[in-house]
Amino acid sequence: MNKLFDCKDLSFSYTEGTNLALNGIELGIQSGEFVLIAGETGSGKSTLLRALAGLVPSFSGGVVSGSIEF
């Protein structure tokens, strides 16, 4: 199987806050794989999806560290 995404030590914080919205995410998603992202409000689900879509930090501002490979 081919990997679609490979996140390594992905972290993100919004410009206006000092708390990390994502902290040290390690995630690999394979082609054809079904993935569910679940969690409480404010746990970073939407931020992770925006990072995978390439929308942060250019869309929302903030600071990204780590890597996402496509």
C-alpha positions as CSV (number, residue, x, y, z in Angstrom):
1,M,0.0,0.0,0.0
2,N,1.1,3.6,-0.6
3,K,1.1,6.2,2.1
4,L,-1.2,9.2,1.5
5,F,0.0,11.2,4.5
6,D,2.9,10.8,7.0
7,C,3.0,13.2,9.9
8,K,6.1,13.3,12.0
9,D,6.2,15.2,15.3
10,L,3.6,17.6,14.0
11,S,2.8,20.5,16.3
12,F,0.8,23.7,15.8
13,S,-0.1,26.8,17.8
14,Y,-2.4,29.6,16.8
15,T,-0.9,33.1,16.7
16,E,-3.2,34.5,19.4
17,G,-2.5,31.6,21.9
18,T,0.5,30.0,23.5
19,N,-1.1,26.6,24.0
20,L,-0.4,24.0,21.4
21,A,-3.5,23.0,19.3
22,L,-1.5,19.9,18.1
23,N,1.4,18.5,20.0
24,G,3.8,15.9,18.6
25,I,1.3,14.1,16.2
26,E,2.7,10.9,14.6
27,L,0.3,9.6,12.0
28,G,0.5,7.6,8.8
29,I,-2.5,7.0,6.6
30,Q,-2.3,4.4,3.9
31,S,-4.1,4.5,0.5
32,G,-7.5,2.9,0.8
33,E,-7.5,3.1,4.6
34,F,-10.6,4.3,6.5
35,V,-9.7,6.7,9.3
36,L,-11.9,8.1,12.0
37,I,-10.8,11.2,14.0
38,A,-12.8,11.6,17.2
39,G,-12.4,13.6,20.3
40,E,-13.9,16.3,22.6
41,T,-14.5,19.8,21.5
42,G,-11.3,21.7,21.3
43,S,-9.1,18.6,21.1
44,G,-7.6,19.6,17.7
45,K,-9.6,17.4,15.2
46,S,-10.4,20.3,12.9
47,T,-6.9,21.7,13.2
48,L,-5.4,18.4,12.3
49,L,-7.6,18.2,9.2
50,R,-6.7,21.7,8.2
51,A,-3.0,20.9,8.6
52,L,-3.4,17.8,6.3
53,A,-5.3,20.0,3.8
54,G,-2.4,22.5,3.8
55,L,-4.5,25.3,5.3
56,V,-2.5,26.0,8.4
57,P,-0.6,28.3,8.9
58,S,-1.4,30.2,5.7
59,F,-5.2,30.2,6.3
60,S,-5.3,30.8,10.1
61,G,-1.9,32.0,11.0
62,G,0.1,30.3,13.7
63,V,3.3,28.3,14.0
64,V,3.9,24.8,12.6
65,S,6.7,22.4,13.5
66,G,7.4,18.9,12.4
67,S,6.5,17.6,9.0
68,I,3.7,16.3,6.8
69,E,4.7,14.3,3.7
70,F,2.1,13.5,1.0
